[in-house]
């Protein structure tokens, strides 16, 4: 066998060649990202990470500001804002379920792209024609409906793209970091747009990000259309007859109720009952996304060896029992403690529950199952603030926090039962 006579380049002392500046810069950024986020991200879900980040920075940010926009931008009374939330949550819940069910036949990508475009068109119409109260009300409700597939189908895509169950929880944690990073960036950007150019600029900014999200979804997301011959027709009855998954639905509904207690009830009571300044709450609320960005992957890795049922139940308890500390003191340090402990529970609960759902959902009707799971947010967002504020009106803050603690205990029991039941299922 002839060998090439061309001399191979060598380095004195067998030292490797230096990296190019571009490769060296990428390596440095990669090391910094791993140090910041607590580990390497699952590359299989990188397209979902990009799309979920844009959704969080755009339409999730819209829902953070929608109440303020309605009061200050549209000059609505508080009662109309309450009706807006009452109408939006059930409509979005139905859309979440139907979006998942349809995706079992059409694939996930077309619905996500269409969701971004339809939601972007809605915010554009709101900026252009939203001066009429009735039209603005309808458009905001429709925005919740149109945005539902882009909000909920990312978790179905994770289950599609990560077939090995041991890696799914890490993949879900990776996507969660991206959405919370969007939550860190989106609201300050929205505040800047409102401050500099008003509410119309805010709506146009959300529209532009929606179009960008559609473009990324078209470019990055895989096109996988399920086989019509092999796929079953999913239905809500099929989901509810699945005992382990129906128990998981109940657990998720109760856990989302506690989440609404944290996100909607706690700020209201902190300002109105405990005398906290709105600006102080604005500083406290940053704890939530910052903890997720910095600690989510670290915490997911640290708790991986805990049995799934125990981990799910303990995480659910941590989302409700910390509220009891407010019975002893309403000092700002205690409120910060409640937020930190709640977020530890939420960071463990979310990827664990989603990984359990991916394990229980049959692949051919996975969209239907996850659509039903996403739909549990609707009743939680509708009923939790209503019940809690009624309790506060008639009995003060004590029954409110007892209510959320009891919800956490029931949710933990349902979650543990779901995992136990799944082990007995063929």
N, C-alpha and C positions, 0 to 999 in steps of 0.2 A: 504494500500500500504506500503510495507516494505521499510525502508530506510537503506542505507548502514551504517554500524557501523564504516567504515573506516574514521578516522579523516581527515578532509580537512586541507591542510597547510594554516596557517594564518601568517600574518605579524603584528608585534606590531604596533598599531596605524592605522591599515587597510591600510598600505602603499603597493603599488604594488611591485611585484618582479622586481628586476633590469633586464634590457635587456641583452641578450648575447652580447659579444664584436662584433661579426659579424653583428648582427642586428643593434646595436648602430652605427657601422661604416657606414652601408648602409643608415641609417636615416640621419646621418650627411652629407654624400655625396649628398643625395636627397635634403636636405635643402640648401646646398651650390649651387647645380645646379639650383634650383628654384630661389635663390637670383641672381645668375649670369645671367641666361637667361630671367628672368622677369616673371616667372610663371611656372606652371606644364605643361609638354608636354602631348599631346593626346596619351594615351597608345595604342589606336587602330592602330595608324600608326607607332608604334615602329619598326616593321620589315622594313617598307619603309625607315625610318630614317637611319637604319643601312646600308642598301643597297645604298641609295643615298649618304651617307657620303663616302663610299668606292669609288663610281664612281667619286665623286668630287675630292677626294684625288688622284685618279689615272688618268683616261682618260681626265678629265677636266684640270688637271695639265699638261698633255701632250700638249694640245692645247694652254696653256699659253706659253709653251717653244718651240713650233714647229717652229716658225720663227727664233728664236735664234739657234735652232738645225740645221735648214736648212743652215743658213749662216756659223756658226762656226763649226758644226759637219760634214756637207756634203759639205761645201764650195760652196754653190750655189750663183749665182748673185741675186741681189734684184728683177730683173724682173721675174725670175723663181719662187721666193717666192710669188710674186703677182699673178702669174698664178695659183699657188697651192691653194691660198685662193679662187680665182675665180672659180676653179673647185670643191673645197671641199664643199662650202656652198650650191649650188644647189643640189648636189648629196645627201648630208645629209638631205636636206629638203624633197626630194622625199622619202627617206628612212623613215623619221619620219611619213609621211602620210601613206605609205604602211604598216609600222609596226603597227600603230594604227588600220588600217583596218583589217589586218590579225588577230590581237589580239581579235577582236570581235568573231572570229570563233575558235581560238585555246586556248584562255585565255591569260592572261598577263605574267604569270610566265615562260612558256617555252621560250617565245621570250626574256625575260630579261636575263635568264640563258644563252641562246644561244648567245645573244649580248655580254655579258661579255667574254665568251669563245672565240668567233670569234675575238673580239678586242684584247684579250690577245695573241692569236696566231699571229695576224698581227704585233703587236709590237715585238714579238719574232722573226718573220721573218725579220723585219726591223733591229733588232740588228744583225742578222746572215748574211743577204744577202743585206743589204741596201746600199752597197757601190756604186752600179750602179744608176745613176741619174734617169733613166726612171723607174726602178723597185721601187726605193724609192718613187718617185712621185706617182705611182699607189698605193703602199701600204698605204701611208698617206691618199689619197683620200678614199680608201677602209675602213680605220679605222673610218673615219667620217660616212660612211654608216653602218658599222657593229655596231658601238656604239650608233646609233640612238635610238633603242628601249629601252636600259637601261637609256638613257638620258630622254626620253619623256614619257614612260609608267608609271613612278612613280606617275604622277599627275592623270592618269586614275585610278590607284589603290586607291588613296585617295578617289576619288568619289565612287568607288566600296565599300570600307570598311567603309565609313562614310556616311550613308544614310541621316541623319538629316542635313538639309541645314544650320541651324544656327551654327553648329559646324565645317563646312567644311573650313571656312576661317581660323579658328584657326589651323586646321589640316594642311592646306597648309603652314601656317606660320611656323609650327613646322618643316616640311620637309625642308623648305627654310633655317632655322637656321642650320640644319644638313649639307646641301650642302655648305653653306658658312663657316662652321667650317672646312669642308674638304678643302676649298679654303685657309683657314688660315694655315693649317698643310701641305698640299701637296706641294706647291711651295718651302718652305724652305727645306723640305725633298729632293725634286728633286735637289735643288741647292747643298745640301750636297753631294748627290751621284755624281753629275757632278764634283764637286770640288775634291772629294777624288779619284774617279775611272773612270771618263770620261763618255761620252755619252752612251756607251754600258751598263754601270751599271744603268744609268737613265732608259733606255728602259727595262732592265730586272726587275727593280723595279716596273715600271708600269705594266709589265706582271704579276709579282707576286701578286700585288694588284688586278688585274683583275681576276685572279684565285680565290683569296679570296672572291671577290664580287660574283662570280658565286656560290661558296660554301655557302655563306650566303643567297643568293637568293633561292637556293635549300632547305635550312634548315628552313628559316624563313617565306618566302612568302607563302600565302595561295594558294592552288590549286583549282581554280574555273573555270570550263570549261562551257562557255555559252551553253544554249540549242539550238541546231541547228534547231529544229522544230519551236522555237519561234522567233529566231533571224532573223532580216531582213539583206539583203545584203547592206551594206553601200556603198556610192559612193560620189565622190566629187560633183557631180551634186545635190545629196540630200542635202549636206551641204550648198551649195551656194544658193539653193532655200529657205533655212530657213532664212528669212529676219533678225530676231534679231541676229542669230549667224553669218551671213555674215557681219553685221555691227560690231560685236565684232571682227571678223577676221581683218577687216580694221583697227579698233582701235588698235589691237595688233600689226599689221604690222607697223603702224606709231610709236607706243610706242617702239617697238624693234629697229626702226630706230634711235630714240633718244638714246636708250641704246647703240647702236653701236657708236654713236657720243661720248658718254662718254668713252667707253672702248677702242676704236681704234683711233678716230680722236683727242680727247682731248690730249692724251699723245704725239702724233706726233707734234701737234701744240705747246704744252707746251715746248717741247725740241727744235724744229726747229725754231719757230717764236718768242717765249717768252724768250728763252735763259735759260730755266730751266735745271739744271744738271740731267742726268738720275738717279743718286743716290737719288736726292731729289724727283723725281717722284716715285721712288721705296718706299719711306717713305709715300708719300701722298696716294698711291694706297691701302695701308693697311687700310686706313680709311673705305673703303667700306665693306669688310667682318667683320671688328671689330664692326661696327655699327649694322650690321644685327645680329650678335651673341648676342650682348648686348641689343639691342633695338627692335628687330622684334616683339617678343611676347607682349612686353609692348605697342608698337605702335598699333598693331592689336587690342588689347583690348581697348585702349584709343579711337580709331576711330570707334568702332563697332556700335555706336548709330547714326552715320552720315548716311543719306540715301545712298543706294548703288550707284545710278547714280551720285549723287553729289561727293561721295568719289572717284569713278573711274575717273571722269572728273578732279577733283582737283589734284589727284595724277599724272595724265598724264601731266597736266600743269607744275607741279613741276619738271618733268623730262626734260622739254625743256626750260622753261622761265629763269631758273637761268643762262643759257649760256650767256644771254644778259649782265650780270654783267661784262663779259670779254671785252665788248665794252668800258667800262669805265676804267678798269685797268687790267693788267695781273700780278699783284703782287702775290707772292706765297700764301699770306693770302686769296686773292680773289679766287684763284683756289681751295684752301681748302674749302672755303665757298660754292663754286659751287658744289663740291663733296658731302658735307654734305647735302645740300638742295636736290640735285638730289637723293641721297640715301633715304631720307625721302619719297620722291615721289615714288621711286621704291619699297620700303618696303610696302607701302600701295597698290600700283598698282598690284603687282604680285599676292598676295593671293586673292585680290578682283576680278581681272579678271578671275582667275582660278575657283573661287567659282561661278561666273556668268556662266562660260562655263559649269561647272558641272550641274548647274541648267537647262541650255538650252539643253544640249545634252541628247537625249533619251537613256535610259540604254542599249538597245540592240545594238545600234550603237555608243556607247560612245567612243570606240577606234577610229573609223573613224573621229568623230568630233574633238577629241583631237589631232589626227594625223594631221588634217588640221591646227589646231591651232599651233602646234609645227612647221609645215612647213613654217609658216610666218617668222621664223627666217632666213631662207635661203635668200629670196630677200633682207631682211634688211641688213644682213651681206655682201651681194654682192654689193648692190647699195649705201648704206650710205657712206662708205669710198671713193668710186669712185666719187660720186657727190660732196662730201665735199672737197676732195682734188683738184678736177677740179675747184671748186669755189675759193678755196684759190689760185690756180695758176693764175687765171685770174683777181681776184678782191681783194685778201688779205683775212684776217681773218674775216672782218665784215660780208660779205655775208654768210660765213659758219655758224656763230651763229644765224643770222637772219633766215637761212634755218631751223635749228633745232627748233627754237622757233615757226616758222610757222607750222612745222610738229606736235609739241605738241598741238597747238590750234586745228588743224584738228583732231588729235587723240582723244582729249577730247570731241569734238563734236560727233564723231562717237561712242565713248563709252557711252556717255549719251543717245544717240539715241537708242543704242542697249538695254539698260535697259528699256527705255520707251516702246520700241516696244515689249519687252518680257512680259510686263504687259498686253498687249492687246492680246497676243497669248493664245488660249485655253489651 
